[in-house]
């Protein structure tokens, strides 16, 4: 059985997150996109069997595509099953796609999925326009996270006394 995913306050049920993307990139802008799926893919997502590691967003001929996202095969789907690493179409307004395509070509940015979630009965993907971090930025972010954790721990211990 799949592990329980945390439920944000806005009614979303998160299926999977791409935590590595937040570590490796500076997020510039994000948007919510619908995704075209088959029935066996949705059933597999309901069990939480998906991950976004190493996936990215590609724009071709005015359409946005999610590439290399893994949705595990649904065991009960027999011959109507889906391919686990298929390229899937994202549903985004045309002006958004054109804006992102222009920015990706001009500024050398990349499109990356941050999370996949259910919003009601619909599957949505939060995609972000990102710029790569340098190695020292990653170390700095880790150090800040560790310092914050230590401060929180010290405050908690002080409140107990």
N, C-alpha and C positions, 0 to 999 in steps of 0.2 A: 504494500500500500504506500502511496506517495506521502511525503511529509507535508504537514499543514503549512501553508504559506501565510505570511502575515497579511492582514487585511487593512489597507489604508482607510482613512476616515471618509474618503470621497466615493465609497461604494465600489472600488475596484478590488479584484482578487488577483493578486500577482501570481503568474505562472512561473516565470523565470526572470532573472536579472543578469545583466552583463556587468558585474562589478569590476572586471578587469579594464573595461573601457573607461570608467571614471578614474582609474589609477593611471592609465597610459595616455589619456588625452585631456585637453582643456575643452570643456563643453561650451560652445559659443551660443547655440540656439537649439531648441528641441521642438518637436511637434508630434501630435498624435495621429497615427495612420491606421486605417482599417487594413485588413489583409484577406486575400482570396485563399480559402482553404477548402479541402474536400471534407466529407463527413468523418472519415477515419482519422484525419488530422485533428479535428475538433475533439473527437472522443479521446484521442491520445493526450491532447492538451488538458482535458478535464482531469486526467489522472496525474498531471504534472510532469510528464515525461518529455521535456524539451530543454534545450540550452542554446544560448546565443554566443558562446565563445567562438572567436575567430570569424564571426559573421560581419557583413558590411552591407551598405546600401549602394546600389548602382543605378544610374539614370541612363536609359536608352530610349531613343525615339519618343521622347515626351512622356515616358512612363517610369515609375520608380519600382525597383525590384529589391527584394531581400534575398541576399545570396549567402549560402553556406550555413544557414540556421538549421539546427538539428531538431526534428520532431520525430520521436521514436515511432516505429511501426506499431499499429494497433493490433494486438494478438488475435482478436475475434473477427478481423476484417477479411480474412481469406484472400481470394484473388483480387478483390477490389481495394487492396491496401495501397498506400501511397509510398513514394520514394522518400527516405528519411532526410536527405540533404538536397531536396529539390529547390530550384529558384522560385520564389513566390512573389506575386504581384502585390504591391502596396497601393492602397486607395487613398490618394491625396489630391487636392484641388490642383488644377493645371497651373494656376499662377504661382502656387507654392513650389511646384516641381520646377518651373522655369527659373524662379528666383534661386533655388538651391543649386540647380545645374549651372547657372551663371557664376555663383559664388565658388562652387567646386572647381570650375575651370579656371577662373581668374586668380583666386587666392590660394589654391592648392589645399583646400580643406577636404575632409572626408566625411561621409555619412556612415554612422554606426548606430545599431539598435541598442537602446539602454535597457529596456524591459518589455516583456510581453505579458498582457493581463486580460482578464475578462472584465468588461464593463457592461453589466447586465448580462445578456446572452451573447454579446458580440466580443470577438477577440480583437484586441487593439495592440499596436506596437508603438512604443515611444522611441522615435528615432532622433538622433542629434547630429548637428553639424559640429565637427570637432577638429582640433588642431593638435598634433602630437606634442607630448611633453618631452623635455630633455631629461637626461638621467638625474641631474641635480635637482630638478623640480620634483621628481618622484621621491627622492630621498628627503627633501624638505617637507613634502606633504606627510610622509610617514612620521617624521620627527614631530610635526605639529600634532598629529593624531595621538602619538604616544604621550606628549606633554599634556594634552587635554585630558587624557585618561588618568594620568598621574594626579593632576589637579582635582579632578572629580573624586578620585579615591581619597585624597587628603581631606577634602571638604566633608565627605561622608564620614570619615574616621573622626574628624573634629566635632561633627554634630552628635556623634554617639557619646563622646566624653562629657 
